[in-house]
Amino acid sequence: MLKCQHVEQRADALVDGTPLTWRERLALRTHLLMCRHCRRYLRQLRALVARLRTRSEPLSDQETAALLDHVTEDSRR
């Protein structure tokens, strides 16, 4: 069974759509079913990547602070 550290290392592949073997997908999905912390981490990572992809220019300092506040607030739940 995967540990949280392994999920963190492979989360980029899940978010970016990098091909995974069926064994990797199964192991990741099994872990995510049982670990709410990794589900939250993956959800935050997906939200961050989606937000960054919609921008054509860098975020302002104020936008960066607001985004970090949102991520920090979500991690406390």
LUMKEDREN-739975 format. One record per residue (C-alpha): residue in one letter; x, y, z. Coordinates in steps of 0.1 Angstrom, whole numbers, plus 5000, padded with zeros to 4 digits. Layout:
   r     px     py     pz
   a      X      Y      Z
...
! end
This chain:
   r     px     py     pz
   m   5000   5000   5000
   l   5012   5035   4992
   k   5021   5060   5019
   c   5011   5096   5018
   q   5047   5106   5007
   h   5043   5084   4975
   v   5009   5100   4967
   e   5025   5135   4970
   q   5052   5125   4946
   r   5028   5112   4920
   a   5001   5138   4925
   d   5015   5159   4896
   a   5009   5129   4873
   l   4973   5128   4883
   v   4968   5165   4878
   d   4987   5168   4846
   g   4972   5137   4830
   t   5005   5119   4828
   p   4999   5083   4818
   l   5001   5059   4848
   t   5001   5021   4847
   w   4970   5004   4859
   r   4988   4993   4890
   e   4998   5029   4898
   r   4963   5042   4892
   l   4948   5014   4914
   a   4973   5020   4942
   l   4967   5058   4941
   r   4929   5055   4940
   t   4929   5030   4968
   h   4950   5053   4990
   l   4928   5083   4982
   l   4897   5063   4992
   m   4912   5059   5026
   c   4932   5091   5032
   r   4913   5123   5036
   h   4945   5143   5039
   c   4958   5132   5005
   r   4923   5138   4989
   r   4925   5174   5003
   y   4961   5178   4990
   l   4951   5166   4955
   r   4920   5188   4955
   q   4941   5218   4964
   l   4968   5210   4938
   r   4941   5207   4911
   a   4926   5240   4921
   l   4959   5257   4921
   v   4969   5243   4887
   a   4935   5252   4872
   r   4938   5288   4885
   l   4973   5292   4872
   r   4964   5278   4837
   t   4937   5305   4833
   r   4962   5333   4838
   s   4981   5348   4809
   e   5002   5371   4832
   p   5017   5366   4866
   l   4995   5371   4897
   s   4997   5404   4915
   d   5009   5403   4951
   q   4974   5408   4963
   e   4961   5379   4941
   t   4989   5357   4954
   a   4981   5365   4990
   a   4944   5358   4984
   l   4952   5325   4968
   l   4975   5314   4996
   d   4949   5324   5022
   h   4923   5303   5004
   v   4946   5272   5002
   t   4956   5277   5039
   e   4919   5280   5049
   d   4910   5249   5030
   s   4938   5229   5046
   r   4925   5237   5081
   r   4891   5220   5074
! end
